[in-house]
Structure formats: C-alpha cells, structure tokens
Amino acid sequence: MLPQANYLQMELKRADGILIAVDPDEQKAQIDLKLVDKPGVNGAYDLKIEANKISITASGNDGIFYGLVSLMQLIRMQPAGNSVSLAACEIADAPRFQWRGFMLDESRHFFGREKVEQLLNWMAFYKLNKFHWHLTDDDGWRLEIKKYPRLAQVGGIGNHTDSLAPAKYYTQEDIKEIVAYAQDRFITVIPEIDMPGHATAANKAYPEYSGGSIRNYENYTFDPGNEKTYSYLTAILKEANGLFPSHMIHLGGDEVALGNQAWAGRPGIKDMMAKNNFTALEDLEHYFFNRMADSVMKMNVNVLCWDEAASTNLNPAKTIVFWWRQNFPSQLELSLQKKYDVVLCPRLPLYFDFVQDKNNVSGRRWNGAYFNSLSNIYNFPDRQLPSAELNSNLILGIQANIWTETVGSEKRLDYMTYPRIAALAESAWTDRVLKNESSFNERLKADLTLYDRDGIYYYNPFDPGAHPEAIDFIRHTPKREKAGRHRKHAHEKAARGAKTSKTDRNGAKHHHIKKGNHRAG
C-alpha cells in the first residue's frame, strides 16, 4: 500500500505544504492503512478518525486509495493555517457505479501532457476511475503509430479551427508515462480509435484506405471494400493496444451514415456487397464493424463502441456500449436486450461542451434551448431514466464527454469542466437515497477555493459574473439541429459522497494535523 500512501504524501505537499513521512512500519504510523478480507463492493472502504490515529481499511487497494482521497478532501477543505483539525468520525463508503468516467476529445483541439495530468489529478480527487481518451477523428490523429508514422506526422497537422496548424500528437513514450501517471491514481485509460467514420485525418496520411468523399465529408470513412484496410487497421490497433494495459479499445462506430454515401460508386464495395448479399450500405457498415471488433477481441481486448453499434451482432461478453443519444432510448433498450454492458453518457446532461448557464453565448444547446446545468448533472440518472433500467446489472456507470470543437484553449476547457466534474463524480459515486443537492452545493464552495489554488478558470455557479464566460468561438445552432438532429461533434464528493455512520459533533476529541512530518503506512 506504499503507492497509495505516497500519493497522499505527494498531493498534500504539492497543494497544501503538509509533509507526511511514509513508513511501512505500522507501529510508527499515525495513519494506518490495512487490507481486510471481507465481501463488498470494489472500491469500498472504512475511514476512522480518532484523537491520536487515523485508520483506513478496505478489501482492495482501490478502497485504500479512495479512503486516502476522502481523508485528503477533509484536510484540504479546512482553512489555511499551520494546523488542520479534523472531527472524530467513522465513515463507511462505497461507490454506486463501477464506471465513473470522463472523456476528453483531443482530436479537435490538442491540450498536451501537462493539462491531461492536471485533469487526471482532479479525476482522482473526485474518485473518477475511467479516462476515455478520444485520440483520433476528422481534425487530427494524436497517437504515434511507428508502423505508420504519417498518421501522426501528417494526420496530426491541424485542428478544428486551423487545418494548417503544426502537427501535434503524443509519442509512445508520452502515452506510457501518462498511462502510468493515471495508474498511480487508480484511473484506467481507454483509447478511442474511431472507425469506420471520423477517419479524415487518418485518410489524409494514407489516402489509399479512404472510402471516398462526398460534399462536406471529404475522405470521411475507411474503405470497407478494400481487404488491405482490415490488415492496416488491425496492425494499428495491435500497436496501440501495446501502449494501454486496460484491455479495452473504443472503436467508435458512430455517425457513419454521414459519409457512407461515397461507398455506393466504388467497385470494391459493389463487389463485396454482391458477394455477401448485402442490400443496404448499413449492412456493409455492420460487416466492417463486426470484423474489426472480432480482430480486437482476438487480442483478448474488450470492444467499446457508441450506441449505433448496438445494432450489430457483437459478443456481449466482450462489448460495452456507450449510450449517448438521449433522443434514441430505443438504442439503450436494444443494448440491454442484447445483454451488452452499458455506460450512460447521454448528451443531455453529460456532454460538457453544452453550455451550463442560460446566459452563456458559446457552446451547444439541444434544440436551441436545453443545456447542461450543474443541477441536471447532479440529478442524473435518476430523474431521467426509469428505475427498471437503472437497476439492471448491465449498467456499468456513467461518463461525461467533452468534445472540443468550441473548446480551443485551456481556459475554456477549465470553464466547461469545472465544477460540473464534481457533480458528475457525486452522481457516479453516491446512492440516490443519500444524495443531497443542498449539501453538495455547500461543499462545492470549498472546491472553488481549491480550483483557485490550482490555477483553474472555473464557472462559478454562485456568482457567474465573478468568472465571465471563457469564449473561444461563438457558435450558433444550425437549423438542422434546431429541428432535432444533433451530431455529437456538429460543425459547427465532506469526503465526496461519503456515508457517515458516526460523527461526534459535541465536544469530540479532534485529530490535529500540523504542517510538518507525519507518518502514513
């Protein structure tokens, strides 16, 4: 458990100047960490604060980590000074969902290692445990593939607002270091390599695998009629899989119909459709996705996909569907009927590129009106979905996604992420019957101070004028979206969520932590 203790030591020193010495000798430790053999939910822990000792017990290392995070939250929420006083208490805590995720799109705009690691720090602070990394899309390919170097060197050129911006991408060494950084925080990193659509950047580098162009969607898909496309993409996925120990790859599979009309006139595609008795382009799309998913599963890797792919016939034991289209509840129902595991990430309310305040002028709205407020995120999913679906053991959890067409700067990324990430985390961690929005809002005020310390430009829900909207682009909702069609990328928890079993509020002895050397082990 030394890694967990080292994390507490490092974070308290970095953020608050509190020094804690790590010692494996539990007889010397003032903060006792202990693994116990007992049944329970993954991530569950017990935290006990007494006058002279703090103890954290759990059945797994992740539970020890989350107990330390709760302790860190309690310490960091105290007023600045030479000592910190914590009330004696006992906390028994466990997460509601096992998937507590956040997705960052770095294809449209690239933010770099330092910003990603800052995000991972805050994900750990809020006990989020899955980082979905959208590394490829139309605007840029951000992952070095040594077998196909032009993917990053050429496909990495440009972003959503400047097609000629210098190439930006992560080297394989960068990826390994960021993955290790996340692992130290009990965060799993899942790469997304989108296919067969959203392939423009890749096709810019290797046009021989393009499925053709139509107006507004140039080289948008990979070519499903070219046998070499499958070996090409399989080689890319094998190399990428070696960088990510998650045993999961997200293959996208969304919005193919936006550009698959280009397939109709291609000879190889005509031959493949005739050979397989396909009558519609959608049949070919499903053939392609099933074939690529099978290639990934043969690597002993699970396939993740957007909800369109629920219409294919994938192995339920190795597939996770991400339900993003709240206006298509049928896709959620279909996924559950087919026994796919599901992550809930609907645009309303979990797309963080949507505006969060009625007065915001930059960002997306649904049908020109609906947006994703802090309150809506906090109250998801219980106000939105029927209990029969939420009680299914196939629902792994929830995830917020931030697409970055209208997010081109670190300042705006911060503004759109914080403090909504706190509401996301509480919704992912805390049981519905234990949630208290008023209490959450009071605790959130302390978090804003922590954001200030970390140099984060956040939206202030209590005084929006204190931090004016960070604007990179003014985007007006296109007419087609007002009519209801909405592309995801149109152009365009006191210990957080902790369950307190006993707290002495009247004259209890307190555990004092002075700035200086303390021991954890």
C-alpha positions in Angstrom: 0.0 0.0 0.0 3.0 2.3 -0.2 1.9 3.7 -3.6 -1.3 4.9 -2.1 0.5 6.4 0.9 3.0 8.0 -1.5 0.1 9.6 -3.4 -1.3 11.2 -0.3 2.2 12.4 0.7 2.8 13.9 -2.7 -0.6 15.6 -3.1 -0.7 17.2 0.3 2.8 18.5 -0.1 2.1 19.9 -3.6 -1.2 21.5 -2.8 -1.1 22.4 0.9 2.5 22.2 2.1 1.7 19.4 4.6 4.5 16.9 4.9 3.7 13.3 5.7 6.5 10.7 6.0 5.7 7.3 4.6 6.8 4.4 6.8 5.9 0.7 6.2 6.2 0.1 10.0 2.6 0.3 11.1 3.7 0.7 14.7 5.1 4.1 13.9 2.3 5.2 11.6 -0.3 7.8 12.6 -2.3 6.9 9.5 -2.9 3.2 9.5 -3.7 1.5 6.1 -4.9 -2.1 6.3 -6.3 -4.6 3.8 -9.0 -6.9 5.3 -10.7 -10.0 3.9 -14.4 -9.1 3.7 -17.0 -9.1 1.0 -18.1 -5.9 -0.5 -18.2 -3.6 -3.5 -15.0 -2.8 -5.3 -13.7 0.5 -4.0 -15.4 0.3 -0.6 -13.5 1.5 2.4 -13.9 2.4 6.1 -12.2 5.6 7.5 -11.9 6.2 11.2 -10.5 9.4 12.7 -9.6 9.3 16.4 -7.7 11.7 18.6 -4.3 10.1 18.0 -4.8 7.9 15.0 -6.4 7.7 11.6 -7.2 4.2 10.2 -8.4 3.2 6.7 -9.4 -0.4 6.0 -10.6 -1.9 2.7 -10.7 -5.3 0.9 -8.8 -3.9 -2.1 -6.0 -1.4 -2.9 -8.5 0.8 -4.7 -10.6 1.1 -1.5 -7.4 2.1 0.4 -6.8 4.7 -2.2 -10.3 6.1 -2.1 -10.1 6.2 1.7 -7.0 8.3 1.5 -8.6 10.6 -1.1 -11.5 11.2 1.3 -9.0 12.0 4.0 -7.2 14.4 1.7 -10.6 16.0 0.8 -11.3 16.5 4.5 -7.8 18.0 5.1 -7.9 20.3 2.0 -11.3 21.7 2.9 -10.0 23.1 6.2 -9.0 26.8 6.4 -5.3 27.5 5.6 -3.1 27.7 8.6 -0.3 25.9 10.5 -2.5 23.0 11.5 -5.6 21.2 10.4 -8.2 19.9 12.9 -10.5 17.0 11.9 -13.5 16.0 13.9 -13.5 12.4 15.2 -15.7 10.3 12.9 -16.3 7.0 11.2 -17.1 6.8 7.5 -18.3 3.6 5.7 -18.3 4.4 2.0 -18.7 2.6 -1.3 -19.3 3.7 -4.9 -22.7 3.3 -6.6 -21.2 2.7 -10.0 -18.0 0.9 -11.0 -17.6 3.0 -14.2 -17.1 6.6 -13.3 -15.7 8.2 -16.4 -14.6 11.3 -18.2 -13.8 11.6 -21.9 -11.6 14.2 -23.4 -11.5 14.9 -27.2 -8.0 15.9 -28.2 -8.5 15.4 -32.0 -10.4 18.7 -32.5 -8.0 20.6 -30.2 -4.8 19.3 -28.6 -4.0 20.2 -24.9 -0.9 18.2 -24.1 0.5 16.2 -21.3 0.6 18.8 -18.5 -3.1 19.6 -18.9 -4.1 16.0 -19.2 -2.2 15.2 -16.0 -3.9 18.1 -14.2 -7.3 16.6 -15.3 -6.2 13.2 -14.0 -5.3 14.8 -10.6 -8.9 16.2 -10.3 -10.4 12.9 -11.6 -8.6 11.2 -8.7 -9.7 13.8 -6.2 -13.3 13.1 -7.3 -12.8 9.3 -7.4 -13.4 9.1 -11.1 -11.7 5.9 -12.4 -12.0 5.8 -16.2 -10.3 8.2 -18.6 -11.7 7.8 -22.2 -9.2 9.4 -24.5 -10.6 10.4 -27.9 -7.3 10.5 -29.9 -8.5 10.2 -33.5 -11.1 11.9 -35.5 -11.6 14.1 -38.6 -9.5 17.1 -37.4 -6.4 15.3 -36.1 -4.7 12.0 -35.3 -2.9 12.3 -32.0 -1.3 8.9 -31.4 2.2 7.9 -32.7 2.0 4.6 -34.6 5.5 3.6 -35.5 4.5 1.2 -38.3 2.5 4.0 -39.9 4.4 7.2 -38.9 2.5 9.5 -41.3 -0.7 9.0 -39.1 0.8 11.4 -36.5 3.2 13.3 -38.7 0.7 14.2 -41.4 -2.7 13.3 -39.7 -1.6 15.3 -36.7 -1.4 18.5 -38.7 -4.3 20.9 -38.0 -7.2 21.2 -35.6 -10.8 22.2 -35.8 -10.2 25.8 -36.5 -6.8 25.8 -38.3 -6.2 23.0 -40.8 -2.6 24.0 -41.2 -1.6 24.2 -37.5 1.7 22.4 -36.8 1.3 18.6 -36.1 0.6 17.8 -32.5 0.4 14.3 -31.1 1.5 12.1 -28.3 4.6 10.0 -28.7 4.5 6.4 -27.5 6.8 7.5 -24.6 4.3 10.2 -23.7 1.5 7.7 -23.7 3.3 5.3 -21.5 4.1 8.0 -18.9 0.6 9.4 -18.9 -0.9 5.9 -18.5 1.5 5.2 -15.6 0.5 8.6 -14.0 -3.1 7.6 -14.3 -2.5 4.1 -12.9 -0.9 5.7 -9.8 -4.3 7.4 -9.3 -6.3 4.2 -9.9 -7.5 5.5 -13.2 -7.8 3.3 -16.3 -7.0 4.9 -19.6 -9.0 3.7 -22.6 -8.0 4.9 -26.1 -10.5 5.6 -28.8 -9.6 4.9 -32.4 -12.8 5.8 -34.3 -13.9 3.8 -37.3 -15.2 3.4 -39.9 -16.3 7.1 -39.9 -14.5 10.1 -38.5 -11.4 9.0 -40.4 -10.5 12.1 -42.3 -7.2 12.8 -40.5 -6.0 9.2 -41.0 -7.0 9.2 -44.6 -5.1 12.4 -45.2 -2.0 10.4 -44.1 -2.8 7.2 -46.0 -5.4 8.0 -48.7 -5.2 4.5 -50.2 -7.5 3.4 -47.4 -10.1 6.1 -47.8 -13.7 5.2 -48.5 -14.2 8.2 -50.7 -15.7 11.7 -50.4 -19.0 13.5 -50.7 -19.7 17.1 -50.2 -18.8 18.4 -46.7 -17.4 14.9 -45.8 -14.1 14.5 -47.5 -12.4 11.1 -47.0 -14.7 10.6 -44.0 -14.7 6.8 -43.8 -12.2 3.9 -44.2 -12.8 1.8 -47.2 -14.7 -1.4 -46.2 -14.4 -2.8 -49.7 -10.6 -2.9 -49.7 -9.2 -6.1 -48.0 -6.0 -4.2 -47.2 -8.0 -1.8 -45.0 -8.6 -4.5 -42.5 -5.0 -5.6 -42.1 -3.9 -1.9 -41.9 -6.4 -1.1 -39.1 -5.6 -4.3 -37.3 -1.9 -3.5 -37.2 -2.7 0.0 -35.8 -4.9 -1.5 -33.1 -2.3 -4.1 -32.2 0.4 -1.4 -31.8 -2.0 0.9 -29.8 -3.0 -2.0 -27.6 0.6 -2.5 -26.5 0.5 1.0 -25.0 -2.6 0.7 -23.0 -2.9 -2.1 -20.4 -6.7 -1.6 -19.9 -7.6 -4.5 -22.2 -10.2 -2.1 -23.8 -10.2 -0.2 -27.0 -13.1 2.1 -28.1 -13.7 1.7 -31.8 -16.3 4.4 -32.2 -18.7 3.2 -34.8 -20.9 6.3 -34.8 -22.3 8.6 -37.4 -21.1 6.5 -40.3 -24.2 7.4 -42.4 -23.0 11.0 -42.7 -20.4 9.9 -45.2 -21.1 6.4 -46.4 -22.9 7.5 -49.5 -19.4 7.8 -51.0 -19.3 4.0 -50.9 -22.1 3.5 -53.5 -20.0 4.0 -56.6 -16.8 2.2 -55.5 -16.1 -1.0 -57.4 -14.6 -2.9 -54.4 -17.6 -2.1 -52.3 -20.0 -3.1 -55.0 -18.3 -6.5 -55.3 -18.3 -7.0 -51.5 -22.0 -6.2 -51.2 -22.8 -8.6 -54.0 -20.7 -11.3 -52.6 -22.3 -11.1 -49.2 -25.8 -10.4 -50.4 -25.9 -7.0 -48.7 -28.8 -4.8 -49.8 -28.0 -1.6 -47.9 -24.9 0.3 -47.1 -25.8 -0.2 -43.4 -25.2 -3.9 -43.9 -21.7 -3.2 -45.1 -21.1 -0.8 -42.1 -22.1 -3.6 -39.7 -19.9 -6.1 -41.6 -16.9 -3.8 -41.2 -17.5 -3.1 -37.5 -18.1 -6.8 -36.7 -14.9 -7.8 -38.5 -12.8 -5.1 -36.8 -14.4 -5.9 -33.4 -13.5 -9.6 -33.9 -9.9 -8.6 -34.6 -9.7 -6.7 -31.3 -11.4 -9.5 -29.3 -8.8 -11.9 -30.6 -6.2 -9.8 -28.9 -8.1 -10.5 -25.6 -9.3 -7.0 -25.6 -12.9 -5.8 -25.0 -14.6 -3.6 -27.6 -16.2 -0.3 -26.6 -18.5 1.5 -29.0 -21.1 4.2 -29.4 -24.7 3.2 -29.3 -25.1 2.9 -33.1 -23.0 -0.3 -32.9 -25.7 -1.9 -30.6 -27.4 -2.7 -33.9 -24.5 -5.1 -34.9 -24.0 -8.6 -33.6 -21.0 -8.3 -31.2 -20.1 -10.8 -28.4 -21.9 -9.4 -25.4 -19.3 -10.8 -23.0 -16.7 -8.6 -24.6 -18.6 -5.5 -25.6 -19.5 -2.2 -23.8 -22.0 0.1 -25.4 -21.9 3.9 -24.7 -25.4 5.3 -24.9 -25.0 8.9 -26.0 -28.2 9.7 -27.9 -30.8 10.5 -25.3 -33.3 11.1 -28.1 -32.9 7.4 -29.0 -33.9 5.5 -25.8 -34.5 2.5 -28.1 -30.8 2.1 -28.5 -30.4 1.8 -24.7 -33.3 -0.7 -24.7 -31.7 -2.7 -27.5 -28.3 -2.8 -25.8 -29.9 -4.1 -22.6 -32.0 -6.7 -24.6 -28.8 -7.9 -26.3 -27.1 -8.2 -22.8 -24.4 -5.6 -23.6 -22.8 -3.8 -20.7 -23.7 -0.1 -20.9 -22.1 3.2 -19.9 -24.6 6.1 -19.8 -23.2 9.2 -21.4 -26.2 11.0 -23.0 -25.8 14.4 -24.5 -28.4 15.7 -22.0 -26.9 16.2 -19.4 -23.5 14.7 -19.8 -21.9 16.5 -22.7 -19.7 19.2 -21.2 -19.4 21.1 -24.5 -23.0 22.1 -24.0 -23.5 25.4 -22.2 -24.1 25.4 -18.5 -25.8 28.7 -17.9 -28.8 30.2 -19.7 -26.7 33.4 -20.3 -23.8 31.5 -22.0 -23.3 32.5 -25.6 -20.7 30.0 -26.8 -21.3 26.2 -26.9 -24.1 23.9 -27.7 -27.7 23.6 -26.8 -30.3 20.9 -27.6 -32.9 22.2 -30.0 -31.6 25.7 -29.3 -32.9 25.7 -25.8 -31.8 22.9 -23.4 -28.4 23.0 -21.8 -26.5 21.0 -19.1 -26.6 22.7 -15.8 -24.8 21.7 -12.6 -28.2 20.6 -11.1 -29.1 18.5 -14.1 -25.8 16.6 -13.9 -26.1 16.1 -10.2 -29.6 14.6 -10.5 -28.7 12.3 -13.4 -29.6 9.5 -13.9 -32.5 9.1 -11.5 -34.6 12.0 -12.8 -34.1 10.9 -16.4 -34.2 7.1 -16.6 -36.7 4.6 -15.3 -35.6 2.5 -12.3 -36.0 -0.7 -14.2 -33.2 0.3 -16.5 -31.0 1.8 -13.7 -31.4 -1.4 -11.6 -30.0 -3.5 -14.4 -26.6 -5.1 -13.5 -25.7 -4.3 -17.1 -25.5 -0.6 -16.4 -21.8 -0.2 -15.5 -21.9 3.5 -14.7 -21.9 7.0 -16.2 -19.4 9.2 -18.1 -19.2 12.8 -19.1 -17.8 13.7 -22.6 -16.3 16.9 -23.7 -16.0 17.5 -27.4 -13.7 20.3 -28.3 -14.9 21.9 -31.5 -15.7 25.0 -29.4 -13.0 24.4 -26.8 -9.7 25.6 -28.2 -7.9 26.9 -25.0 -7.1 25.6 -21.6 -9.1 28.4 -20.1 -12.2 27.4 -21.8 -11.6 23.7 -21.2 -11.4 24.5 -17.5 -14.6 26.7 -17.7 -16.6 23.9 -19.3 -15.3 21.2 -17.0 -15.2 22.7 -13.5 -17.3 22.4 -11.3 -19.5 20.2 -13.4 -17.0 17.4 -12.9 -17.8 17.5 -9.2 -21.5 16.9 -9.9 -20.6 14.1 -12.3 -18.5 12.4 -9.6 -21.1 12.6 -6.9 -23.7 11.2 -9.3 -21.4 8.3 -10.1 -20.4 7.6 -6.5 -23.4 8.3 -4.3 -26.5 6.3 -4.0 -29.7 8.1 -5.0 -31.2 7.9 -1.4 -28.0 9.5 0.0 -27.7 12.4 -2.4 -28.4 15.9 -1.0 -28.1 18.7 -3.5 -28.1 21.5 -0.9 -25.3 19.8 1.0 -23.4 19.3 -2.3 -23.6 23.0 -3.2 -22.3 24.0 0.3 -19.3 21.6 -0.1 -18.7 22.8 -3.6 -17.9 26.3 -2.3 -14.7 24.8 -0.7 -13.8 23.2 -4.0 -13.9 26.5 -5.8 -11.1 27.7 -3.5 -9.1 24.6 -4.4 -9.6 25.4 -8.1 -8.2 28.9 -7.4 -5.1 27.4 -5.8 -4.6 25.1 -8.9 -4.9 28.0 -11.4 -8.2 26.7 -12.8 -10.6 29.1 -14.5 -13.9 27.7 -13.5 -17.6 28.6 -13.9 -18.9 30.0 -10.6 -22.5 28.8 -10.1 -22.9 31.1 -7.0 -21.6 34.2 -8.8 -21.4 33.7 -12.5 -20.2 37.3 -13.0 -17.1 36.5 -11.0 -15.7 34.4 -13.8 -17.1 35.7 -17.1 -17.6 33.0 -19.8 -14.4 31.9 -21.4 -15.1 32.2 -25.1 -13.1 30.7 -27.9 -15.8 30.6 -30.6 -19.3 31.9 -31.0 -21.4 29.0 -32.3 -25.0 29.4 -33.4 -27.1 26.3 -33.5 -27.5 25.2 -37.2 -31.0 24.9 -38.5 -30.9 21.1 -38.8 -30.1 20.8 -35.1 -33.0 23.1 -34.1 -35.1 20.5 -35.9 -33.8 17.8 -33.6 -30.9 16.2 -35.4 -27.8 16.7 -33.4 -24.4 15.3 -34.1 -22.1 14.9 -31.1 -19.5 16.9 -33.0 -21.6 19.2 -35.1 -19.7 21.7 -37.1 -20.3 23.8 -36.1 -18.0 14.1 -3.3 -17.1 16.1 3.1 -15.5 13.1 1.6 -17.3 13.3 -1.7 -20.3 11.1 -1.5 -19.2 9.6 1.9 -21.8 7.8 4.0 -21.2 8.9 7.6 -22.2 6.3 10.2 -21.0 8.1 13.3 -19.8 11.6 13.8 -19.2 13.2 17.3 -20.5 16.8 16.8 -20.5 17.8 20.5 -17.2 18.1 22.3 -15.5 15.3 20.4 -11.8 14.9 20.5 -10.2 16.1 17.3 -7.3 14.8 15.3 -4.9 17.6 14.6 -2.5 17.6 11.7 0.2 20.2 11.9 2.3 21.2 9.0 5.4 19.1 9.5 6.3 15.5 9.3 3.7 12.8 9.8 3.7 9.1 9.0 1.4 7.0 6.8 1.9 3.4 6.2 
